[in-house]
């Protein structure tokens, strides 16, 4: 069965409030972590200050009979662009259940 469509869609899920208060702050808020922005004092101390706020991306792969599969990542628009502009054109027309890609 061949793949007929691959598409990535950015999704903004509703935010949920925690059902119980945290016992301690997240390590991402408190721990000093080496990162690409460590040379700037404002960002060095807290990892969460330099992490991007990317949205969730869902990828849907549909085959000839309408069957589809879903995948999800939290890496937002960079992943959506790679899926839609690079991977989707390569995968359309390929066997959906291919496990042997040859050598």
N, C-alpha and C positions, 0 to 999 in steps of 0.2 A: 504494500500500500504506500503510495507516494505522498509526500508532504505538499500541500497546496498553499499554505500560508504560515508565515512566522511573523508575529508582531509583538512589539513591546509597548506597554502602556504605563505611564506614570500614574500612580494611584495615591490619593491622600486619604488615608484611613482616619476615622474619627479618633481623637485622643482619648485615652482611658485614664481615669484617676486610679491610683493604687488602692486596693481594698484595705490595706493596713499600712501604717506609716513605716518607713524604713528604720531599721535599728541603728544604722550608721550611714554616713554619706558613701556614695559610690567611689571606688578607687579612682575612677576617671575624673572625679571632681577634686580629690584630695592629693593624689600621688603626683610627684614630679616625675615626668617621663621625658626621655630624650626624643625629640621629634624635629622635623625640618624647621620648625619655628623657634627652636630652643635658643637661638642667638638673640632673640628679642625678649627682653625681660618681661614684658606684658604677657607673653604666651608661654614662657618656659615653665612656670609653676603649675599651670592647669592644662591638662590634655584637652579637656572639653572646650577650651577657648578657640582652638584652631581646627577642630573637626568640622567638616562641612555638614550642613543641615539638608542632606539630600532626601528626596522623597522615595517611597517604595516603588519599585518597578515590577510589574507582572509581565511574563512572557507567555504567550499562547501559541502553541504549534498545532495546526489543524491538518488532518489528512483527508484523503478523497471521500471517505464515507461520512465525514462530519465529526468523527471522533477527534477530541482535542486533549492536550495536556497543558498543564500550567506549571510555571516555575516562578520564584519570587526572590528578589534581592533588595537590599536597602541602599544600593549605591547609585540611585537616581539617574539623572540625565546622561552621564557618561556611558553607563551600561545600555540605556535605551538607544543611544546613537549607534553603539557598536552592533547591537542586535539588528536594528532596523536598516542601517545603512551598509553593514558589512556581511553579517552572518545570514540574514534572511534571504538575500538574493542567491547566496551560495547553496542554501539548503532546499529551497523550493524545487520540487522535481526529484529529490532524492528519496530513497526508501526510508520510511519512518522507523522501521525496526532493524535497520542495518547494524550489525555488530562486527562484521568483518570488513574492514576498509581496504584490504589488499596491501600489497607492499610495493 
